[in-house]
Amino acid sequence: MTVRAIPAAEAAARLAEFSQVIDARSESEFAEDRLPGAVNWPSLNDEERALVGTIYKQVSPFEARKRGAGLVAANIARHIEREVVDKPREWQPLVYCWRGGKRSGVLADLLDQIGFKVTLIQGGYKAFRGAVLADLPVLAQRLQYRVICGLTGSGKTRLLQALAAQGAQVLDLEGLAQHRGSVLGLMPGDTQPSQKQFDMRIWDQLRHFDLARPVYVESESKKVGNVTVPESLIQAMRASPCVWVDLSLEERVDLLLEDYAWFVRDPDYFCGRLQALAELRGASVVQDWQDKVGAGQFREVFRDLLERHYDPGYSASIRRNFQQVGTAHKVAPRDRSMAAMEAVAGELLAND
């Protein structure tokens, strides 16, 4: 048998055909971004990679290759012992590294010698990312969208969840970004993906959608926390039909108290996040909110945030950016509950 190398675009189109996708890069490279469903079998870990690089620069390329070969051989032996012993002959992995194929090539050759049908990505991860970036605009423009709009706390995310539960195609950008989409939107202890990984996650979702059915998506801005929605997708969303979710102010306050409960549990963290609004809303306004948080007046703070910060900004932004919001289909859930959102989702899907 011989290892087959295929172009990155072909690999992207055929991902589902492979038994497993193996990333031979270091753990930090893998953490920054990787192919959908990939597992990490580092040929060199971060420390070893740095060591070999130092030898290459300070001693010689020959000495670096000798040291690297020993480390790679030992690491691949461990991967095979741990991961491959129970694999059947029919197991067909797709293997890649950064670009040149040296790290993935050694692993692929050994797997091939065992008797597995192994495929390499020509140009590695770098070429695959290029294929993804080329494909994203094509996918984004071919799909049809229904944009869920509504003031902060109106239950847009809950409605998306209810739609997904009833079989609708849903693109949850906040879920993919691991961020609620505002200055208060990062959950304590959570970390957003890199921009590269965010792009990859969006591409992976879009490529699985049925072109004949609409995709429901929330009316996000260009940035979700620290990551940016691809321009082609933003443009397609902003030109699409809208659904406006109308929920009463008090229900919206209650929803925020539920969905941002960590602020109630950790007032100091809440005050720290509010400080980020000082430049925009003024130090005295933010100090007033922080004082109320200290006094346990969370409901008053959330109501004030909605009325003085979120609602004016969102109203102006949505009307400026989403072309069809003026003719949006309006829905009014009876309350903030998931049961109410499920009822609205059923109505939307029945009429779509």
Secondary structure, DSSP 8 states (H G I E B T S, - for coil): ---EEE-HHHHHHTGGGSSEEEE-S-HHHHHH---TT-EE--SS-HHHHHHHHHHHHHT-HHHHHHHHHHHHHHHHHHHIIIIITT--TT--EEEE-SSSSHHHHHHHHHHHHHT---EEETTHHHHHHHHHHHHHHHHHHHS-EEEEE-STTS-HHHHHHHHHHTT-EEE-HHHHHTS-SSTT-S-TT-----HHHHHHHHHHHHTTS-TTS-EEEE---SEETTEE--HHHHHHHHTS-EEEE---HHHHHHHHHHHTHHHHH-HHHHHHHHGGGHHHH-HHHHHHHHHHHHTT-HHHHHHHIIIIIIHHHHHHHHHHH-TTGGG-EEE--SSSSHHHHHHHHHHHHHH-
